[in-house]
Amino acid sequence: EPQGIRIARVLHFLRSVRPDVTYDCPSLSDPFGPSITDPALLAIVVSEETRAGGAKCNEVRAERSMPGMDVITTGLVDGGGSAELASE
């Protein structure tokens, strides 16, 4: 699905759960997005399949003298279930 539609759907879901929170869902123009440029980010949520990407984000952040992020791994959700989160 196009990125703009996915972002709109994510924001709709998040606002339905926590309308009191302000959300920022940036468009991604590269594999890392803001994870390697924004030192204020504290964590990244990844799937088992993308866990190596979360580790790579932290490698690039270290090269840039930025603090590492917590890498939180979750299972894939089939649309009707839920997934457990695990922090490394």
C-alpha positions in Angstrom: 0.0 0.0 0.0 1.3 3.5 -0.7 3.2 5.1 2.2 0.8 8.0 2.5 -2.1 5.7 3.0 -0.2 3.6 5.5 0.8 6.7 7.5 -2.8 7.9 7.5 -4.1 4.5 8.8 -1.4 4.3 11.5 -2.3 7.8 12.7 -6.0 7.0 12.7 -5.3 3.9 14.8 -3.0 5.7 17.2 -5.4 8.6 17.7 -8.3 6.1 18.3 -6.3 4.6 21.2 -4.6 7.7 22.6 -6.2 10.9 21.3 -4.3 12.9 23.9 -0.9 12.2 22.5 0.8 14.1 19.6 2.2 11.7 17.0 4.9 12.3 14.4 4.9 9.7 11.6 7.6 10.9 9.1 7.8 9.7 5.5 10.8 7.4 5.0 13.0 8.2 2.0 15.8 5.8 3.0 16.1 2.6 4.9 16.9 4.3 8.2 14.6 7.3 8.3 15.1 9.6 11.3 16.6 6.8 13.4 20.1 7.8 12.3 19.6 11.6 12.4 17.5 12.3 15.5 19.5 11.9 18.7 16.3 12.3 20.8 14.9 8.9 19.7 15.1 6.5 22.5 13.8 3.3 21.0 13.0 1.5 17.8 10.3 -1.2 17.3 11.3 -4.0 14.9 10.0 -7.4 13.9 12.1 -10.6 14.2 12.7 -10.2 10.4 14.0 -6.7 10.8 15.9 -7.0 14.0 19.3 -6.7 12.2 18.1 -3.4 10.8 17.5 -2.1 14.3 21.1 -3.1 15.2 22.4 -1.4 12.1 20.6 1.8 13.1 22.5 1.7 16.4 25.8 1.0 14.6 25.3 4.1 12.4 24.3 6.2 15.4 27.5 5.1 17.2 29.6 6.1 14.2 27.9 9.5 14.5 28.5 9.8 18.2 24.8 9.5 18.9 23.3 7.5 21.8 22.0 4.0 21.1 18.3 3.2 21.0 16.5 0.4 22.8 15.6 -2.2 20.2 12.2 -3.6 20.9 11.3 -6.7 19.0 7.7 -7.7 18.3 6.1 -10.6 16.4 4.2 -10.0 13.2 0.4 -9.4 13.7 -2.0 -11.0 11.2 -4.6 -8.2 11.6 -6.8 -10.1 14.0 -4.4 -10.9 16.8 -2.0 -9.2 19.1 1.8 -9.4 19.5 4.0 -9.4 22.5 6.8 -6.9 22.8 10.3 -7.8 24.0 13.0 -5.3 24.8 16.7 -6.2 24.2 
